């Protein structure tokens, strides 16, 4: 169907909420198509739910894995670190993927992608915070909107 499953949530009163995304954004036709397909599958599989809701993740889309971070490189995001850095856990800025994106984890013998976050530390002073997906508690897109129909 050319859509990506972002989240599945069971909510109160039998609501089953499915969040999808696709490159270029989710259209209403995508939601309708996924809803029809899931309704058929759930009927055959006897999945218990009262109401199905299919939608897009919105402008503050969560980021959960390396592929999503790579996809949204260059976008403004907000991250919350698992451990504080200089007394601070929450950072907002522009997501970057350094050219040397793999850092070796000597203990596990694995490679982890190191991402960067360019943020304004002080007035007109840009700093870069390097992190891996394992370092963050949560992350989401954080676009700045001017409410004149343009994204900055």
C-alpha positions as CSV (number, residue, x, y, z in Angstrom):
1,X,0.0,0.0,0.0
2,X,3.1,2.2,0.0
3,X,2.5,3.4,3.6
4,X,4.5,3.0,6.8
5,X,3.0,1.9,10.1
6,X,4.0,4.4,12.7
7,X,1.9,3.3,15.7
8,X,-1.0,1.2,16.9
9,X,-2.9,2.1,20.0
10,X,-5.8,0.6,21.9
11,X,-7.8,3.4,23.5
12,X,-10.8,3.6,25.8
13,X,-14.3,2.3,24.7
14,X,-12.9,-0.1,22.1
15,X,-11.1,2.4,19.9
16,X,-8.3,1.0,17.8
17,X,-6.1,3.9,16.5
18,X,-3.7,3.2,13.7
19,X,-1.2,5.8,12.6
20,X,0.4,5.7,9.1
21,X,2.8,7.8,7.2
22,X,4.3,7.9,3.7
23,X,6.9,10.0,1.9
24,X,5.2,13.1,0.7
25,X,2.5,12.9,3.5
26,X,-0.6,10.9,4.1
27,X,-3.7,11.7,2.0
28,X,-7.3,11.0,3.0
29,X,-7.4,8.3,0.3
30,X,-4.5,6.5,2.1
31,X,-6.4,6.5,5.4
32,X,-9.6,5.2,3.6
33,X,-7.7,2.4,1.8
34,X,-5.9,1.2,5.0
35,X,-9.1,1.4,7.0
36,X,-11.0,-0.7,4.5
37,X,-8.2,-3.3,4.3
38,X,-7.8,-3.5,8.1
39,X,-11.5,-3.8,8.6
40,X,-11.6,-6.9,6.4
41,X,-8.5,-8.5,8.0
42,X,-9.8,-7.8,11.5
43,X,-13.1,-9.4,10.7
44,X,-11.4,-12.6,9.4
45,X,-9.0,-12.7,12.3
46,X,-11.7,-11.9,14.9
47,X,-9.9,-8.8,16.3
48,X,-12.0,-7.3,19.0
49,X,-12.6,-3.5,18.5
50,X,-15.6,-1.2,18.4
51,X,-14.2,1.6,16.3
52,X,-11.2,1.9,13.9
53,X,-9.4,5.2,13.4
54,X,-6.7,5.5,10.8
55,X,-4.7,8.8,10.6
56,X,-1.4,10.5,10.0
57,X,1.1,11.2,12.7
58,X,0.7,15.0,12.3
59,X,3.3,17.7,12.3
60,X,4.9,16.5,15.5
61,X,5.5,13.0,14.2
62,X,7.5,10.8,16.7
63,X,10.9,9.5,15.6
64,X,11.7,6.0,16.9
65,X,14.4,4.4,14.8
66,X,17.5,5.1,12.8
67,X,15.7,4.9,9.5
68,X,13.3,7.6,10.6
69,X,16.1,9.8,11.8
70,X,17.9,9.5,8.4
71,X,14.6,10.2,6.6
72,X,14.1,13.5,8.4
73,X,17.7,14.7,8.3
74,X,17.7,18.5,7.9
75,X,14.4,18.9,9.7
76,X,13.8,20.6,13.0
77,X,13.3,18.1,15.9
78,X,13.0,17.9,19.6
79,X,14.7,15.2,21.6
80,X,14.7,14.2,25.3
81,X,17.8,12.5,26.4
82,X,17.8,9.5,28.8
83,X,20.5,11.2,30.9
84,X,21.0,14.9,31.4
85,X,23.8,16.7,29.7
86,X,25.0,19.9,31.5
87,X,21.8,19.7,33.6
88,X,19.5,19.6,30.5
89,X,17.6,16.8,28.9
90,X,15.4,18.4,26.2
91,X,17.0,19.9,23.1
92,X,15.5,21.4,19.9
93,X,17.3,22.0,16.7
94,X,18.2,20.8,13.2
95,X,18.8,17.1,12.8
96,X,22.1,16.2,11.0
97,X,23.7,13.0,9.9
98,X,27.5,13.4,10.0
99,X,29.5,12.0,7.0
100,X,31.1,9.5,9.4
101,X,27.8,8.2,10.7
102,X,28.9,4.9,12.3
103,X,30.5,4.8,15.7
104,X,31.8,1.6,17.1
105,X,30.4,0.2,20.3
106,X,33.4,-1.6,21.7
107,X,31.5,-3.5,24.4
108,X,28.9,-5.0,22.0
109,X,31.0,-5.1,18.9
110,X,28.2,-3.3,17.1
111,X,27.9,-0.2,15.0
112,X,25.6,2.6,16.0
113,X,24.7,5.6,13.9
114,X,25.7,8.9,15.4
115,X,23.4,11.8,14.7
116,X,23.9,15.5,15.3
117,X,21.5,18.1,16.6
118,X,22.5,21.7,15.8
119,X,20.9,24.0,18.4
120,X,21.3,27.5,19.6
121,X,23.0,27.3,23.0
122,X,23.2,31.1,23.6
123,X,22.2,34.1,21.5
124,X,23.7,33.4,18.0
125,X,25.9,30.5,19.3
126,X,25.2,27.2,17.5
127,X,26.4,24.0,19.1
128,X,26.1,20.4,18.0
129,X,25.0,17.6,20.2
130,X,26.0,14.2,19.0
131,X,23.7,11.3,20.0
132,X,22.6,7.8,19.1
133,X,19.0,6.5,19.1
134,X,19.9,4.6,22.3
135,X,20.7,7.9,24.0
136,X,17.2,9.3,23.7
137,X,14.1,8.8,25.6
138,X,11.8,10.3,23.0
139,X,12.1,12.3,19.8
140,X,9.6,14.1,17.5
141,X,9.5,16.5,14.6
142,X,9.3,20.1,15.9
143,X,8.6,22.4,12.9
144,X,8.2,26.1,13.5
145,X,5.0,27.4,11.9
146,X,4.2,31.1,11.3
147,X,0.5,30.4,10.7
148,X,0.6,32.2,7.4
149,X,0.7,28.9,5.6
150,X,4.4,28.6,5.4
151,X,6.8,26.3,7.2
152,X,10.1,27.9,8.3
